[in-house]
Amino acid sequence: MEHEIKYGPAYAVATLSLDSGESVRAEAGAMVSMSPGLEVQTSASNAGGLLKGLRRAALGGESFFMNTFVASAPAQLSLAPPLPGDIVHRVLGAETIYLTSGSFLASTSGVDVDTKWGGAKTFFSSEGLFLLKVTGPGELLVSSYGAIEEIPLAAGDVHIVDSGHMVAFTDGVQYKTRKFAGWKSTLLGGEGLVVELTGPGTAWMQTRSADALVDWIAPRLPSQGTSS
């Protein structure tokens, strides 16, 4: 499969070129356009089976169903995330990557997507108790809200990221969720909770936070019963 990512980092679209017999699994609603020669199959089994589909939806914050696009002839498929943002492509060998809710866009059929218990350390995280556990081999497309910045971490390196800006990290990275500072700063300073990442490995963060967008919009919505 060949790929081209255009219009990033604000409005990225991934265009995939598939040979006959190749297939790609994508989040429901991610398709922008497609050429003839693609058959679309929609089912929970495409997400790794019924139980995995339930875990992804109930615990990982993703769609219960996934669409599988199978090429019966050379074809093109364009995909995009729901929010204005970026897309990165990564080839997975035997490695595992953990994605935060909403960051999975698509993968080739050999990639396994499941949920992972995050433990009590993520209890107060805005991303919830579970992360998506993505294991190769295969190709993976990860999406974001805003641009994606890659953070290389050597052994022992520490980087602190606001929980709403986390996108993904590789298996070797240790992480814990904690307060931004004291409770006063956490509650009143607008930063909330942060994720402390310790290398070795690679992490990815997004330059915008969907949580912050919701917090900005919510007070501006008309209250129930307000006349237009």
LINDA-V992608 format. One line per field, one symbol per residue. phi: phi as a letter, one per 30 degrees, with the letter a starting at -180 (. if undefined). Layout:
# LINDA-V992608
phi: ???
This chain:
# LINDA-V992608
phi: .cbbcbidcdbdbcccccdejdbbcbdeiddcaacejcccccadddcjjeddddddddccicddcbccccdcaeabbcbaddcdacbbcbccccdcbccdeiddcaaddddccbcbddiddcecdddidbcdccbddlcbcccbcjdccdcdbdeidbbcbeedcdcaadddddbbcbddaddddddcdicicbcccbdckbbbbcdbcddddddddedcddddjddd
